[in-house]
Amino acid sequence: MSGQGPDVRGPGAAEQVPGAGEQHWVALVHGADRPGTLTAVTSVFSSRGVSFDSLSTGSVDAGSGTIAVTFCASERRQVQLLRTVGRLAEVRDVRVRRADDPLVRAVAVVELPEGVQAPPVPGVRWTVPPSGPALADGPLAGVRAAVAAAREAGATTTATVVLGL
């Protein structure tokens, strides 16, 4: 689980479109830093036919790390998935929120083309250095909207990481 694995999307990449009765969810899974933890978590989703919008791992501290998963599911399926993940021997804690909950925080790294301004989105703060990629941070829903607007303006590389719930 060591290292960072942001959701890196190129031009034209899009998140899943929820089906009838589904919505976007974000789960933070705190698990043991040992081989097989990530595989065990992803197997729960895979065996139930649920794909990820994104998956990233956080840094490891005191033998424990964090896996952030965004996915589409009905509320009932989300409860079943997270109950099953929480029962895994490798997992210490699971928290979940709707992806549009303002408590779900994220940051995105966006490579803006020269001369293109960071698109303003309510609640999202942009940091644009004189050279190099720009950063957008705020609620996940706002950051996703800012990244989508940046892609429309020609951004070529983006990476989004969920920071917490």
N, C-alpha and C positions, 0 to 999 in steps of 0.2 A: 504494500500500500504506500510505500515511500514515494515522495515526489509530488509534483503537481501535474494534473492532466486536464487542462481546460477543454471546454467544448469549442473546438476550432472549426469554423465554417467559412467556406469560400463564397464567392459570388453566387447568388441564386439559391443558396441553401435555405431551407425553411423548416420550421418545427412542424410536428404532426398536427393535423387538423382533427380536433376531437369528433368522435362519432356521436350519434344520438345518445343523450344521457351521460356523456363523458365530459370531463374537464381536465385541465392541466394541474398537476400536483408537483410539489417539491418535497423530497424526503432527504433528511440528513441521517445517515447511519453511522454510528460510532462503533468501531470494531477493533478487534485485536490486530496488531501488526504482526501477522504471520502468513505464510503461504496458504492460499486457498480462501481467504476471507472475501476478496473481491469476487472470486468465482462462485462462492456459495451464494452471495447476494444476487449476482446477475442470473444465476440459475433459477432462483425463485421467480423472477420476472419472465425469463425465457420459457420455463416449463408451463407458464400460464398464458403464453402468447401475447405478452405485453412488451412493446418496444420502448426504448428510451428516446426522449427528445435530446437529452444530454446526460453525461455521466462524467464526474471528475472526482479526483482524490485530493485530499488536503494533506498537509504536513503531519508527520507522526510525532507525538509527544507522550512520553512515559508509557511506551508500548501500545499506544492506541492511536488510531487514525480516523479520519472522517471521509465518507463517501457521499457525495451529493448526487442525487438522481432526480431528473425531471422526466415526467411521463404522463400519458393520457390514460384515464380510466374512469369508470363510474365510481361514485362514492363507495358503493358496496365492494367493488373489486379492490379499490384502494385499501379499504380496511382489511380485507382478506390478505392482500399482498404484504402489508406492513406487519400484520399479526404473525404471519409465517416468517418474515425476515427477523422479527424480534425474537423468535424462538430458536434461531440458529445459535449454536454454541459459540461461534466467533463474534457474535454481535452483543454489544453492551447496552446500547440505547438506540431508539429510533424515534425521530420526530417528523411530522408531516404537516404541511399547510398547502392550501390552494396556491397556485403560482401567482395569482393576482392579488394575494394578500400583501399589503404594504410592508408587513414585517419581514417578508422575504427580501433580503438585500443581495445585490449583485454588483459586479464590476465588469466592464468590457474594455478590451484593448482594440482600438480601431485604427487602421492605417487609412487616413483620409488622403485623397488625391490633392496635389498642390493646388491652392486657391479655393478649395472647398471648405466652407465653414462647418463647424459641428452643429448638427441640427438641434434646435432648442426643443426640449420635451419637458413638460411640467414635472418637477420633482427630481429631475436628473441633473447632476452637476458634471460638467465637462472640464477636464484639464487638458489643455492643448499646448504642448511645448513648442518652441521655435522649430525644432526638427524632431523627427521620430513619431511614434504612434501617439494617438490621443487616448485618454481614459474617460469613460463614462461610468458614474456610479450613482446608485439610488435603488429604489424598489425594482425588483426583477421585471415586472410588467413595463415600467418606464424605460429601463435599460434595453429591453428587447425592442421597444418601439424606436428608441434612439438608434439602435444598431440597424434596424430595418430601414429607417430614413437615411442613414449613412450609406447603406448599400445602394439605395435608390440614387444617391448622389455620386456613386462611383467608388465607394470604399471597396478595397480588394481583399483585405484580410481582417477577420475579426475573431476574437476569442472572448467568451463570456464565462465567468465563474460565479457560482452562488456562494455568498459569503456566510450566510447564516439565516436562521429563522427567529 
